[in-house]
Amino acid sequence: MRCLVLVSVSLFAAASARGADFKPDLDRLAEPLTKDKPAVGLVVGVWADGKPQVYGYGRVTTAAGEAAPDGDTLFEIGSVTKALTGVLLADAVARKEVGLDDPANTHLPADLKIRSKPDRPVTLLHLATHRSGLPVQPPLLGLTARNRANPYADYVRPKLVRLMGALEPAQEPGAEYRYSNLGVGLLGHALVTAAKADRYDALVRERVCRPLGLADTGEALTGAQKARLARGHNAKLDPTDPWDFATLEACGGLRSSANDLLRFAAANLGEVQTPLLAVLKASHEKREPAGSELIEIGLCWHRLKLKSGEHVVWHNGGTGGFRSMVAFTPATKRAVVVLCAADVGPEVDKLALQALEQVQPK
């Protein structure tokens, strides 16, 4: 689920889009991931010229059987969940429920406070920009899980409570970028508490998914949705268990489809009418540097600076059996979504950025 370092691309020095139909280019880019790999099924969606194009490659296995994936196939999206958590934070700020510079402990439940110096508290902004000093994940997560193929499933609240009672940030809050699933998971708890909501899944559906028309995005699935959920495959391309999140779902627990995520990206571009537009834009404004002179971070969203002076807004994700990426260019109103039912590592990132380059206007 860790955010990977972006692969090298030409940074859009020149585009090669040839018109409204991008399928030939996308076919060429997707072929290396699926050729001679029957376990790898993926969907590539692009938004260009105000409309979506979505294409499936390979095969996926669902409860309904084996089939070619399409825009309605559901995938675990891993850390792409964080982008929606960032939008939730921006929305909570707009509602005046929280402030970005509020100490996180002001909003965290009483049993999940972060141990930090009173004069240098971890803030909500620190959690959203990965500058809290907290580790990438709860220590010993994989070693203590009953099922290492589904490590977050039994990381229940009592375990998190015990951890937060003993854990101190490894560095001063705000000192440097240090990617943290734990930090964004705690951000989710703070937002749920501030909103007086029951749980993260209900809150993100109410405030982000329903207003944007994302009917297939959430943690808990209906029976009909479960029938469309692809089976994941590990790095060896063997079938693997789905991931379930007992308490840190804000960092990686959502499932979604290419159609939903493409609509989400289009809304961020202002291409879908929504009262959330100002909130969406606030979520991907530059907030801090992110460990590289080319990469910045907003509220969980990352930003890749281009040679042109413009930027790509993106988040990638991965679970034990899936890889995902959403990326868009605000200046040209282009977006790409790639969802893959196998842990193929950074190849999905590479494909997404190459596809985004292909759909840029000349």
Phi, psi and omega in degrees: 000356183294144175287120184273154173293134183293140178289160181287129174226175184280001178057035169061035176299329175212145179254155181234019177298135186249005181151199188286333183261109182263004185303315180303318179294318181292322176303315182295319182288326183280336187305316182299335181279336186247341183297126180060022179231079185298340181278347185265111172244135180216161177233135176241125177237141177231149173242120180207144179055036174077014181211158181267152166226129184229131183225139178255149181223147179071206182226149173233154175251126176236179177297338180273354180123192181263138181198168172289136179288157177216190184295344179259357176294136181264142181227153164290132183254000174053230187288353170300336172309323183300328178298320177289327175295322176298321176295319176302319178295313179300322179293319179296324175295315180298327178279356182064027173281328181217166169238148182300326182268008175295138170303135180303326182295341176297329186246343179290149175302156186301330183268004182235030181292148178269130178281110178210167182293138182303326182272359179216067185284156170285126181261170175298323178295321176301318180295319184285338181251012177058044178234029182276339186086000178282155183289166183300325178207167177304132180306140177064021182306306183290326184287331183262354181289139176296326178234104184293341176281353179218066196291333183273351187298319181254018173274077188277169186303318178303324177295318179294320178299314179298319179298312185291339176286342184243337188276137172239144177306141184283347179214165180295134180305134180088354186291315181201162178288127177212102188304132186218108170297320179301316182299315180287328173300318177292324175303318177302317178298319180297318181291322177297317179295316181297326181275356185057039180265170180277315183200166185300313184303315180295321182291315182292328176293315184294317191261341181240304189293310182295313178300331181265358180075033180264078187288340184252020181246124180173178178269303177279135183248150172285170177300319180294323178289321178301328179290344179254003181279122180291149173279131180276161179226142181281187184296337176273002181068025172269145177303142182223166183288150172291160176263138175234143183245117181282328187209348182245037188297337182294344180266348183180019191265359186273153168247154180198178179239164177297322179298316179294313184291330176291322176294320177300314179297317180298323177296321176297332178277354185080017182267353176237127181294125181201141174291352180272005187305313181297322178295315180299314180296321178297330183291333180246020168292148178297131177243315185209159167292159186227053171083003180205149179291344179264348187240132175240173177223141172261225173271087184076321175300142171261158182226123178259120181283136182258164178300330182286350186094349175275189184209158172257129172265133186204159163210139175248173181200162177198143169238193181295340183227011185217155170225149184207157172202139171237130181214144178208156179246106182302324184294326183251357179056050176239146181214155177222141171233132173232126177234131185227134181269041175202149178277084182262016176067214186287359180298328178291319176300314180300314180299316182298315181290323176294320178295320179297323176296319183295328186268003177293144177292148179289000000 
